[in-house]
């Protein structure tokens, strides 16, 4: 899977998945957000967040480099280390 870099206010880096069902954003505070598209409003909702020093946005995206995009965006959390996944709220 690849990510498409785009711009979004409030993020220093914002990338969507090919289907645009999910996105990864990095805030100025180095917090990584995994976002999902709200089917009703089309807006982005934060599904999970974690400190970028615990697991970087780059490591997260690289973990999906040779994988297909999952149908369920929540499955994108699978490569997170257990402690980070727990802290991320999933």
JOSUL-V839140 format. One line per field, one symbol per residue. ss: DSSP state (A for helix, B for strand, O for the rest). burial: + if it has 9 or more other ideal C-beta (glycine too) atoms within 8 Angstrom, else -. A space follows every 50 residues. Layout:
# JOSUL-V839140
ss: ???
burial: ???
This chain:
# JOSUL-V839140
ss: OOBBBBOOOOOOBBBBBOOOOBBBBBOOOOBBBBBBBOOOOOOBBBBBBB BOOOOOAAAAAAAOOOOOOOOOAAAAAAAOOAAAAAAOOO
burial: +-+----+--+-+++++----++++++--+++++++++-----+--++++ ++-++-+--++--+----+---+--++--+---++-++-+
